[in-house]
């Protein structure tokens, strides 16, 4: 695994002389996919290959044979050392089913994963669809791809055959997309030519097994000399990441990783089979005891007699393809600045589009937090300081607005009603953290003020062990909550629908109008298996 990228620095990358990174101690380092502990920052070029199992019927004999062929040309990277190229893989529920994973094992997964991201109520909570219609935060015509997970028995009103593809009319709408994705393969390389050649080799190896690439995205992670990676709007990306500890999480010198007071989370928030923020072992799927399970290196489940732990050192991977309209974003910022300058020719004359944009995000372009007195100075490594709270520093949001993207994504202690509640609210916020492994796709726009008609955006990827409590909670309760932090009828101004953003100031507040800048083009929940779990899936 590439040690350049880490979770302690902007963009998941350690700059020169940066803070020490974290890693997993043996034996878990060799059992975990490398992308869990690394963003592969020294491998700037990437490819996302969305795979469909083009097999006739529902199941296939030897459904894991294609994985063996894949490992010959693109071995999945573990976390125990540096590699010249890296790869990661995740599976949808329907993909595992088509490969022949047993019914009991399929039933042992978490409910959101079994239902899929496109379950009707889930789409409503995620802000994608309501009352039978796609919202403006989704691309025109609806998303292009998903796992197309079948409805279960309760949704269809059929108790006899839980996942029978033939049956009576469903009691809930079965929402599908034109492209079905059964697995997502992520490749990380040094340059475009070798990445293209690698993709061609993968496609050739999978074709005889009836596995085809149905969608692909070119991924990019370019960092500057400070280790900062920027998304297409021009802002530092991935500045704030949770810092895992416990259960063999160590620094690069092998000492136990400390519990960071602001960003520390137990490893079980990221990897199944480890203790989470509720002092419980993060649950994962199981398979019956068998010679195959033992030969693959799966461990006996500590609480399930007769079952082996398929989830240990695995995670749930949330993936959303988010298209960014760069020209619309900066036009909205400029229009708001011009309106303020007209209405307030004194102080407003000093406000420009960049001033508005930084308040939409909550940080300046380099990732430094906005404060009432300016910005939070960089830390001792010359990188944006991520060790802060909102209660003491900016309780009223007069630096970093209460409804900004940064505060909604991670409110820290900012939602505490009193000083006495500050530690409790900070601890509660840590129970909803996600580990981001996103990369942007599409070329950098030549002129941010001119729409060139080219698709570009972010392939949002995050890891968590409890989709409901982590990713979905953040999206519904913080990002899209119209009454977040005492606000009224406002949602996230960066990734939410058209609306307002309140910018507190003294003596008066400012209210700016924001458009829809980010649209979902596809998404799904994936299971990111451990290395032993991958070996087991190869035997199906």
ZIHUVEN-V231764 format. One record per run of one state. SS is the DSSP state (A for helix, B for strand, O for the rest). FROM is the first residue (numbers start at 1). LEN is the number of residues. If there is no record, write none. Layout:
# ZIHUVEN-V231764
SS | FROM | LEN
SS | FROM | LEN
This chain:
# ZIHUVEN-V231764
O | 1 | 4
B | 5 | 1
O | 6 | 4
A | 10 | 3
B | 13 | 1
O | 14 | 8
B | 22 | 3
O | 25 | 3
A | 28 | 4
O | 32 | 1
B | 33 | 1
A | 34 | 3
O | 37 | 8
B | 45 | 9
O | 54 | 11
A | 65 | 9
O | 74 | 4
B | 78 | 1
O | 79 | 7
B | 86 | 6
O | 92 | 1
A | 93 | 7
O | 100 | 3
A | 103 | 5
O | 108 | 3
A | 111 | 5
O | 116 | 4
A | 120 | 6
O | 126 | 3
B | 129 | 2
O | 131 | 2
B | 133 | 2
O | 135 | 3
B | 138 | 1
O | 139 | 6
B | 145 | 2
O | 147 | 6
A | 153 | 4
O | 157 | 22
B | 179 | 2
O | 181 | 2
B | 183 | 7
O | 190 | 2
A | 192 | 16
O | 208 | 3
B | 211 | 10
O | 221 | 2
B | 223 | 1
O | 224 | 5
B | 229 | 2
O | 231 | 5
B | 236 | 1
O | 237 | 6
B | 243 | 3
O | 246 | 3
B | 249 | 3
O | 252 | 4
B | 256 | 1
O | 257 | 7
B | 264 | 3
A | 267 | 3
O | 270 | 5
B | 275 | 1
O | 276 | 5
B | 281 | 1
O | 282 | 4
B | 286 | 3
O | 289 | 2
A | 291 | 5
O | 296 | 3
B | 299 | 2
O | 301 | 6
B | 307 | 3
O | 310 | 5
B | 315 | 10
O | 325 | 1
A | 326 | 18
O | 344 | 3
A | 347 | 4
O | 351 | 2
A | 353 | 9
O | 362 | 1
B | 363 | 1
O | 364 | 5
B | 369 | 3
O | 372 | 2
B | 374 | 2
O | 376 | 15
A | 391 | 4
O | 395 | 10
A | 405 | 5
O | 410 | 9
A | 419 | 12
O | 431 | 4
B | 435 | 2
O | 437 | 2
B | 439 | 3
O | 442 | 15
B | 457 | 8
O | 465 | 3
A | 468 | 12
O | 480 | 4
A | 484 | 3
O | 487 | 12
B | 499 | 5
O | 504 | 6
B | 510 | 5
O | 515 | 3
B | 518 | 11
O | 529 | 2
A | 531 | 7
O | 538 | 3
